[in-house]
Amino acid sequence: MHRTVFSTHVIKSLLYWISLVFLKVIGWRKEGKMPDIPQYVIIAAPHTTNWDLPITLALAFSFKCNVYWMGKDTIFKPPFGAIMKFLGGISIDRSTSSNVVEQSIQAFRENNRLVLVIPPEGTRQNVSYWKTGFYYIANGANVPIVMGFLDYKRKVGGIGHIFQPTGDIDADMVAIQSFYATVSGKYPEKSSLADISPDIKGFLYRKAG
């Protein structure tokens, strides 16, 4: 994987303190801790605003976690493309989703340490389902899924449960999405979780392929 700001010790330490100040200024706090395992996929949900990215990065810096994250290819165009990559960004062309899954699985095979952040809703716009690329990546690479979250109602972001995919996507998606039943995005009406009751009936997702 390409070199990022997380690989630069001095900058990483500086951004750790800057992130703590930033989170305090905007009234946010972190919750949980990064698992002590070398490889995993982090779900970033819900995703309803551009603010999700800077808050997520601030949390990553505050957790001192070397993460890579996926973003649509348009944000990697000049003049900010190099900066986005240095911050751990990986450009994704949504027209080739199956290829993205295979490339991500291969990246886990080639890197002994890799933490990949993926927003299952894929976009901050109104969506009615979760994309399942994150699931197929984790299952194909045989790595766990970590529940990352941004709860704007409580102004808390961080790390929740760790889940190991079983290969039964229908059962696993119910278990995974149940964690997010009480998590509120900045604009809940834009989230696929907006109208879902805590009993999890009706959670929607779209299988890859």
Rosetta silent file (secondary structure, phi, psi, omega in degrees, C-alpha in Angstrom):
SEQUENCE: MHRTVFSTHVIKSLLYWISLVFLKVIGWRKEGKMPDIPQYVIIAAPHTTNWDLPITLALAFSFKCNVYWMGKDTIFKPPFGAIMKFLGGISIDRSTSSNVVEQSIQAFRENNRLVLVIPPEGTRQNVSYWKTGFYYIANGANVPIVMGFLDYKRKVGGIGHIFQPTGDIDADMVAIQSFYATVSGKYPEKSSLADISPDIKGFLYRKAG
SCORE:     score description
SCORE:     0.000 S_00000001
   1 L     0.000  155.584 -177.545    0.000    0.000    0.000 S_00000001
   2 L   -72.343  156.434 -178.936    1.109    3.564   -0.580 S_00000001
   3 L   -68.781  139.311 -178.817    2.808    5.599    2.145 S_00000001
   4 L  -129.229  175.503  178.322    0.472    7.737    4.263 S_00000001
   5 H   -60.646  -28.433 -179.610    0.600   10.343    7.005 S_00000001
   6 H   -67.969  -17.565 -179.260    0.107    7.505    9.499 S_00000001
   7 H   -88.816   -8.977 -177.665    3.518    6.163    8.485 S_00000001
   8 L  -100.638  106.794 -169.600    5.285    9.431    9.348 S_00000001
   9 H   -57.930  -47.359 -176.259    6.000    9.393   13.092 S_00000001
  10 H   -64.331  -47.844 -179.444    6.452   13.140   13.658 S_00000001
  11 H   -66.475  -39.290  179.302    3.385   14.154   11.653 S_00000001
  12 H   -60.108  -43.302  178.737    1.369   11.320   13.165 S_00000001
  13 H   -65.673  -40.799  179.168    2.192   12.528   16.699 S_00000001
  14 H   -64.184  -44.153 -178.911    1.359   16.123   15.792 S_00000001
  15 H   -69.691  -24.211  175.384   -1.969   15.149   14.238 S_00000001
  16 H   -60.551  -48.597 -178.505   -2.805   13.081   17.314 S_00000001
  17 H   -72.242  -38.472  177.630   -2.798   16.214   19.477 S_00000001
  18 H   -61.906  -40.883 -179.184   -4.448   18.368   16.819 S_00000001
  19 H   -65.895  -40.155  177.348   -7.223   15.790   16.489 S_00000001
  20 H   -60.983  -42.190  178.183   -7.837   15.698   20.236 S_00000001
  21 H   -66.050  -44.652 -179.827   -8.193   19.485   20.255 S_00000001
  22 H   -58.394  -47.037 -179.140  -10.415   19.424   17.139 S_00000001
  23 H   -64.134  -37.821  178.920  -12.762   16.834   18.639 S_00000001
  24 H   -67.475  -41.089 -179.177  -12.982   18.779   21.887 S_00000001
  25 H   -62.905  -41.180 -178.302  -13.720   22.050   20.076 S_00000001
  26 L   -86.979    1.693  173.921  -16.586   20.532   18.073 S_00000001
  27 L    82.836   20.928 -179.459  -17.902   18.779   21.172 S_00000001
  28 L  -102.129  156.992  172.510  -17.156   15.202   20.167 S_00000001
  29 E  -137.199  158.841 -179.408  -15.608   12.360   22.147 S_00000001
  30 E  -100.018  157.792 -176.020  -14.305    8.954   21.201 S_00000001
  31 E  -142.463  140.184  179.863  -15.538    5.623   22.483 S_00000001
  32 L    85.586 -169.245  178.504  -14.070    2.134   22.463 S_00000001
  33 L  -150.148  153.594  178.208  -10.613    1.100   21.308 S_00000001
  34 L   -68.272  136.415  178.683   -8.969   -0.292   18.221 S_00000001
  35 L   -67.942  146.307 -179.149   -8.622   -4.082   18.314 S_00000001
  36 L   -88.225   63.045  177.000   -5.118   -5.434   18.713 S_00000001
  37 L  -134.589  149.817 -170.307   -5.189   -7.451   15.502 S_00000001
  38 L   -77.230  -25.237 -174.022   -3.192   -6.787   12.318 S_00000001
  39 E  -137.742  133.795  173.065   -5.919   -6.941    9.660 S_00000001
  40 E  -171.144  162.637  174.322   -9.592   -5.995    9.569 S_00000001
  41 E  -103.125  131.261  175.043  -12.296   -4.076    7.748 S_00000001
  42 E  -103.735  126.391  171.175  -13.939   -1.157    9.566 S_00000001
  43 E   -77.589  132.989  174.639  -17.509   -0.256    8.691 S_00000001
  44 E  -112.289  101.340 -174.908  -17.972    3.537    8.628 S_00000001
  45 E  -149.463  156.865  -11.545  -21.665    4.190    9.174 S_00000001
  46 L   -76.440  161.301 -177.955  -23.951    5.934    8.837 S_00000001
  47 L  -119.085  104.755 -174.868  -22.614    8.194    6.062 S_00000001
  48 L  -131.515   -0.505 -176.021  -24.821   11.244    5.453 S_00000001
  49 L  -155.426  156.586  175.768  -22.543   14.290    5.230 S_00000001
  50 L   -63.899  -21.045  178.532  -19.131   15.505    4.080 S_00000001
  51 L   -65.416  -19.948 -178.668  -18.348   16.132    7.752 S_00000001
  52 H   -59.185  -38.386 -176.561  -18.050   12.377    8.233 S_00000001
  53 H   -65.595  -53.993 -179.759  -14.601   12.295    6.602 S_00000001
  54 H   -63.006  -34.673  178.569  -12.783   14.900    8.760 S_00000001
  55 H   -69.190  -41.136  177.824  -14.374   13.542   11.938 S_00000001
  56 H   -62.225  -43.691  178.550  -13.467    9.977   10.967 S_00000001
  57 H   -64.357  -41.039  178.337   -9.870   10.998   10.219 S_00000001
  58 H   -61.533  -41.483  177.544   -9.657   12.901   13.508 S_00000001
  59 H   -64.702  -41.709  178.571  -10.868    9.818   15.349 S_00000001
  60 H   -60.436  -44.550  177.613   -8.360    7.635   13.490 S_00000001
  61 H   -62.584  -41.008 -177.649   -5.539    9.993   14.477 S_00000001
  62 H   -68.919  -27.316  175.910   -6.768   10.080   18.077 S_00000001
  63 L   -86.267   -5.428 -177.508   -6.802    6.267   18.166 S_00000001
  64 L    57.087   42.790 -177.326   -3.319    6.253   16.589 S_00000001
  65 L  -107.750  129.989  178.206   -4.589    3.815   14.000 S_00000001
  66 L   -84.155   97.220 -175.139   -2.993    3.468   10.574 S_00000001
  67 L  -113.272  153.356  168.104   -6.073    3.257    8.371 S_00000001
  68 E  -115.807  145.295 -177.716   -6.820    3.264    4.668 S_00000001
  69 E  -135.652  150.821 -178.631  -10.201    4.433    3.454 S_00000001
  70 E   -97.241  137.138  177.954  -12.127    4.223    0.198 S_00000001
  71 E  -141.581  154.248  179.976  -13.472    7.302   -1.544 S_00000001
  72 E   -62.205  146.590 -170.939  -15.093    8.059   -4.883 S_00000001
  73 H   -60.841  -22.670 -176.647  -12.542    8.814   -7.596 S_00000001
  74 H   -65.398  -28.244 -178.652  -13.734   12.413   -8.074 S_00000001
  75 H   -82.113   -2.813  179.815  -12.194   13.578   -4.771 S_00000001
  76 H  -102.096    8.893  177.559   -8.784   12.306   -5.874 S_00000001
  77 L   -79.802  156.843  177.562   -8.510   14.645   -8.822 S_00000001
  78 L   -57.320  146.728    8.755   -6.023   17.566   -8.761 S_00000001
  79 L   -95.991    3.166 -171.936   -5.268   19.640   -6.810 S_00000001
  80 L  -102.939   -1.434 -176.497   -6.257   17.611   -3.724 S_00000001
  81 H   -57.317  -45.794 -178.763   -5.712   14.046   -4.957 S_00000001
  82 H   -63.522  -37.955  179.348   -2.197   13.675   -3.568 S_00000001
  83 H   -65.393  -44.392  179.742   -3.320   15.002   -0.179 S_00000001
  84 H   -60.171  -41.328  178.418   -6.232   12.560   -0.043 S_00000001
  85 H   -66.347  -39.050  179.283   -3.892    9.653   -0.785 S_00000001
  86 H   -65.323  -26.979  177.555   -1.423   10.867    1.862 S_00000001
  87 L   -84.833    6.023  175.885   -4.321   10.828    4.337 S_00000001
  88 L   102.203    7.758 -176.601   -4.888    7.148    3.548 S_00000001
  89 E   -75.593  145.159  174.802   -7.371    7.482    0.698 S_00000001
  90 E  -124.878  120.085 -177.661   -7.841    4.871   -2.012 S_00000001
  91 E   -70.178  131.436 -178.150   -9.613    5.994   -5.171 S_00000001
  92 E  -121.728  127.981  173.208  -12.626    3.870   -6.098 S_00000001
  93 L   -95.224  109.279 -173.833  -14.348    3.699   -9.476 S_00000001
  94 H   -65.174  -14.754 -178.767  -17.925    2.660   -8.634 S_00000001
  95 H   -76.689   -9.587 -178.592  -18.466    1.272  -12.127 S_00000001
  96 H  -128.208   54.745 -174.269  -16.144   -1.665  -11.344 S_00000001
  97 H   -60.401  -40.282 -179.288  -17.307   -2.760   -7.888 S_00000001
  98 H   -63.543  -37.080  177.926  -16.442   -6.460   -8.358 S_00000001
  99 H   -65.666  -36.618  177.948  -12.901   -5.517   -9.321 S_00000001
 100 H   -61.367  -43.019  179.406  -12.647   -3.369   -6.176 S_00000001
 101 H   -60.809  -48.094 -178.735  -13.550   -6.376   -4.029 S_00000001
 102 H   -64.635  -40.802  179.007  -10.898   -8.569   -5.664 S_00000001
 103 H   -64.813  -38.112 -179.609   -8.236   -5.850   -5.461 S_00000001
 104 H   -68.734  -41.691  177.304   -9.010   -5.288   -1.780 S_00000001
 105 H   -60.986  -42.292  178.684   -8.811   -9.003   -0.988 S_00000001
 106 H   -63.902  -36.356  178.562   -5.454   -9.135   -2.758 S_00000001
 107 H   -62.892  -38.444  176.868   -4.249   -6.132   -0.752 S_00000001
 108 H   -66.753  -36.003  179.411   -4.960   -8.032    2.469 S_00000001
 109 H   -68.107  -31.002 -175.382   -3.035  -11.009    1.122 S_00000001
 110 H   -93.251  -10.009 -178.022   -0.043   -8.857    0.272 S_00000001
 111 L  -126.178  118.693 -178.423    0.048   -6.758    3.470 S_00000001
 112 L   -65.263  -27.342  177.578    0.510   -8.335    6.895 S_00000001
 113 L  -125.656  118.741  179.915   -0.953   -5.226    8.515 S_00000001
 114 E  -156.328  125.428  174.216   -3.929   -3.523    6.888 S_00000001
 115 E  -119.352  117.641 -174.581   -6.959   -1.693    8.267 S_00000001
 116 E  -115.477  121.364 -179.883   -9.463   -0.730    5.591 S_00000001
 117 E   -95.716  128.495 -177.485  -12.345    1.673    6.307 S_00000001
 118 E  -135.307  124.800  172.223  -15.435    1.273    4.086 S_00000001
 119 L   -83.259  112.668 -175.025  -18.772    3.143    4.239 S_00000001
 120 L   -66.217  -21.091  177.481  -21.387    0.489    3.321 S_00000001
 121 L   -79.480  -15.733  170.544  -23.874    3.144    2.210 S_00000001
 122 L    75.826  -25.723 -175.045  -21.298    4.239   -0.355 S_00000001
 123 L  -151.287  156.619  177.990  -22.556    7.825   -0.592 S_00000001
 124 L   -85.266   -6.274  179.569  -23.753   10.643    1.626 S_00000001
 125 L   -77.508  171.421  179.022  -26.883   11.042   -0.508 S_00000001
 126 L   -58.290  126.131  177.122  -30.224    9.397    0.265 S_00000001
 127 L  -132.735  152.487 -178.035  -29.842    5.630   -0.002 S_00000001
 128 L  -112.951    4.745 -178.925  -32.276    2.799    0.669 S_00000001
 129 L  -157.449  160.922  172.801  -29.822   -0.058    1.076 S_00000001
 130 E   -91.484  140.914  168.328  -26.321   -1.003    2.136 S_00000001
 131 E   -81.494  149.592 -172.092  -23.761   -2.113   -0.438 S_00000001
 132 L  -109.152   13.819  178.372  -22.114   -5.367    0.560 S_00000001
 133 H   -55.061  -40.550 -179.183  -18.630   -4.949   -0.870 S_00000001
 134 H   -59.238  -37.190 -178.442  -17.219   -4.563    2.650 S_00000001
 135 H   -68.756  -46.454 -178.546  -18.687   -7.947    3.585 S_00000001
 136 H   -67.430  -31.268  176.028  -17.305   -9.784    0.563 S_00000001
 137 H   -65.863  -50.585 -178.556  -13.895   -8.184    1.106 S_00000001
 138 H   -63.519  -44.320 -178.826  -13.751   -9.278    4.743 S_00000001
 139 H   -66.806  -41.813 -179.642  -15.140  -12.741    4.031 S_00000001
 140 H   -68.082  -33.124  179.688  -12.869  -13.265    1.022 S_00000001
 141 H   -90.376   -4.512 -178.734   -9.787  -12.121    2.920 S_00000001
 142 L    57.457   47.879  177.289  -10.834  -14.038    6.046 S_00000001
 143 L  -123.599  154.885 -179.310  -10.543  -10.960    8.249 S_00000001
 144 L   -74.877  162.462  174.455  -12.991   -9.644   10.867 S_00000001
 145 E  -106.373  128.364  179.228  -15.371   -6.717   10.477 S_00000001
 146 E  -107.382  133.179 -177.299  -15.128   -3.965   13.095 S_00000001
 147 E   -83.000   99.292  173.607  -18.146   -1.746   13.753 S_00000001
 148 E   -93.904  147.523 -175.440  -17.032    1.865   13.383 S_00000001
 149 E  -150.690  153.751  170.589  -19.647    4.540   13.971 S_00000001
 150 E  -126.570  110.673 -179.286  -20.393    8.265   14.095 S_00000001
 151 E  -105.725   99.127 -176.299  -23.365    9.045   16.333 S_00000001
 152 L   -71.056  -22.605  178.938  -24.283   12.688   15.801 S_00000001
 153 L   -68.119  -41.083  179.029  -27.077   12.531   18.378 S_00000001
 154 L   -95.552  -10.518 -173.687  -24.618   11.750   21.168 S_00000001
 155 L    56.520   51.446  179.791  -21.628   13.365   19.407 S_00000001
 156 E  -132.158  135.618  175.147  -19.654   10.186   19.920 S_00000001
 157 E  -134.152  150.424  178.679  -17.563    8.301   17.399 S_00000001
 158 E   165.450 -143.990 -170.422  -15.498    5.207   17.727 S_00000001
 159 E  -123.124  131.106  177.780  -15.313    1.443   17.704 S_00000001
 160 E  -109.779 -128.878 -173.893  -17.960   -1.099   18.630 S_00000001
 161 E   -72.370  160.627  171.275  -18.209   -4.839   18.170 S_00000001
 162 E  -110.396  131.952 -175.457  -15.893   -7.143   16.233 S_00000001
 163 E  -130.897  130.272  176.876  -17.639   -9.604   13.917 S_00000001
 164 L   -99.479  116.507 -179.704  -16.172  -12.533   12.011 S_00000001
 165 L   -58.301  141.624  179.978  -18.110  -13.261    8.785 S_00000001
 166 L  -100.820  -14.386 -173.985  -19.479  -16.791    8.552 S_00000001
 167 L    99.586  -16.163  175.072  -20.252  -16.795    4.824 S_00000001
 168 L   -91.242   88.890 -171.764  -24.013  -16.697    5.508 S_00000001
 169 H   -63.613  -34.659 -178.788  -24.544  -13.128    4.350 S_00000001
 170 H   -63.688  -47.395  178.930  -28.266  -13.016    5.173 S_00000001
 171 H   -69.945  -40.588 -177.256  -27.753  -13.950    8.805 S_00000001
 172 H   -66.017  -38.434 -178.826  -24.544  -11.951    9.128 S_00000001
 173 H   -66.555  -34.029  175.475  -26.055   -8.728    7.765 S_00000001
 174 H   -63.297  -45.454 -179.715  -28.827   -8.860   10.352 S_00000001
 175 H   -64.350  -41.896 -178.848  -26.243   -9.274   13.101 S_00000001
 176 H   -67.709  -49.869 -175.113  -24.031   -6.500   11.720 S_00000001
 177 H   -70.996  -20.771  178.141  -26.777   -3.967   11.062 S_00000001
 178 H   -61.333  -30.070  179.253  -28.394   -4.562   14.454 S_00000001
 179 L   -62.168  -31.700 -173.574  -25.473   -2.712   16.007 S_00000001
 180 L   -92.853    6.957 -176.246  -26.441    0.459   14.114 S_00000001
 181 L   -59.932  -30.235 -177.235  -30.146    0.459   15.070 S_00000001
 182 L  -111.796   10.843  179.175  -29.619    3.266   17.609 S_00000001
 183 L   -93.293  130.286 -174.745  -26.797    5.144   15.831 S_00000001
 184 L  -114.380  124.939  174.428  -27.856    8.454   14.291 S_00000001
 185 L   -75.885  173.001  179.593  -26.137   10.205   11.363 S_00000001
 186 L   -61.370  -39.708  176.960  -26.071   13.973   10.976 S_00000001
 187 L  -121.733   83.301 -173.989  -28.963   13.726    8.513 S_00000001
 188 H   -55.990  -29.266 -178.464  -30.812   10.540    9.549 S_00000001
 189 H   -66.754  -17.326  178.994  -33.328   10.902    6.734 S_00000001
 190 H   -88.834   -8.289 -175.108  -30.521   10.239    4.229 S_00000001
 191 L   -91.284  147.672  175.218  -29.518    6.980    5.850 S_00000001
 192 L   -68.519  -12.524 -179.945  -30.731    3.518    4.892 S_00000001
 193 L   -93.528    1.541 -168.451  -31.117    3.001    8.650 S_00000001
 194 L   -60.997  -41.750 -173.185  -33.497    5.940    9.073 S_00000001
 195 L  -108.005   21.038 -176.364  -36.798    4.085    9.262 S_00000001
 196 L   -96.197  129.014  179.326  -35.617    0.833   10.794 S_00000001
 197 L   -80.884  161.110 -176.953  -36.952   -0.151   14.189 S_00000001
 198 L   -61.071  -14.055  179.425  -34.686   -1.754   16.815 S_00000001
 199 L   -79.781   -1.125  172.094  -36.131   -5.216   16.065 S_00000001
 200 L    73.002   -0.345  177.437  -34.127   -5.068   12.793 S_00000001
 201 L   -66.469  126.703  175.474  -37.037   -6.146   10.600 S_00000001
 202 L    99.674    0.151  175.658  -36.678   -4.517    7.216 S_00000001
 203 L   -58.096  135.211 -175.483  -32.967   -3.765    7.145 S_00000001
 204 L  -114.066  145.925  172.541  -32.032   -3.495    3.497 S_00000001
 205 E  -154.488  159.784  178.730  -28.870   -4.298    1.610 S_00000001
 206 E  -120.333  122.763 -179.438  -27.976   -5.107   -1.962 S_00000001
 207 L   -68.530  144.182  177.658  -25.750   -8.067   -2.734 S_00000001
 208 L   -67.271  153.773  175.612  -22.771   -7.493   -4.957 S_00000001
 209 L   102.549    0.000    0.000  -22.830   -8.865   -8.470 S_00000001
